[in-house]
Amino acid sequence: MPMLPGVIERYREFLEVTDATPSVSLGEGSTPLVRSRSIGDAVGCKNLYFKLEGCNPTGSFKDRGMVMAIAKALEAGRTRIICASTGNTSASAAAYGARYQLETLVLVPAGEIALGKLAQAMAYGARILAVNGSFDQALSAVRGIVELMDIELVNSVNPYRIQGQKTGAFEIVDELGEAPDFLCIPVGNAGNITAYWKGFTEYQSKGRAESTPRMMGFQAAGAAPIVLGEPVARPETIATAIRIGNPASWEQAEAARDESKGMIDMVDDNEIVDAYLRLAREEGIFCEPASAASVAGLLKLPELGVDVSGKTIVCILTGNGLKDPGTAEKRALVELEYVEPDIDSVMNLLTGGK
Ligand code: AN7
């Protein structure tokens, strides 16, 4: 076992685990909550923190939920798992599948998942079906397949995924000593916003927090079914993780929004890339584009008429920037400067030949 407890051990009393549930962990959870250096001041809130979910074992928040789904699958005697994914769920399933020797089958939209995520699924040895279609179509196929085969579905429609992911909310309250005023979070299939809301409300009802945050969810403008109020047949955004047109937890996300007096809005690709580069260059935090949607949304709150002054805000940075090296390479607009490997040449370059 890792030195720090994983989320099941850390939050056992809040999860549906029994003595019959196998002990499962890759050291997920307990991720850093890092105070903002500059973006918080720029938006004018009191405190801004980033929760670095990219520090999880496979580089995204999915591990919090996957560990629970896997523990319960093992408890039920399953030997196979399956998911559809825009990339991170497949990487996480493949890792836990490898560790616990479950046959792992992942369906991904062909050509539309970030390189790092595909590399992970390959390295962990999952069987990868690249479907000629969207994530939504892949998920719908998977939901049909689990009716026909003895195989565990580990997408977030599996309630144990949501249970595991709610531990992110517990960690925030445990670390801040109270709930933040706002939680900004990207929304794709809408499992995570559902899970965080569940975590905050459970902590409040158990007396661990006095209040709950307003849930501020952000979709990508080209993939914003909840904002538009109807499914998007051909979702399009640079943030491939949230290129989802018909979220499985749509209603739960709306409930989280309404019960918390929050909002679900959208940010376009330029706003996402701006936030992505500001996080890297002003905060030293490299997250993936989908994660930056939370910060792009935060930056937009004043223009959406939300007063952030005096507020404590947490942005969930759901995945690691290394997942998607292609976007950094294309959008950071840094030219390599080629040079001969000697002092004179390097000095010449640095001093402009003077
Ligand atoms: C980095 O991996 O749906 O709203 O199949 O990878 O809970 O779906 C990923 C989603 C945000 C959206 N940030 O979370 C998948 C998948 C990152 C993500 C989301 C995803 P949900």
Residues whose N, C-alpha, C, O or C-beta is under 5 A from the ligand:
A	BS01	AN7	A84 S85 T86 G87 N88 T89 S90 P186 V187 G188 N189 A190 G191 N192 I193 A241 A290 S291 T318 G319
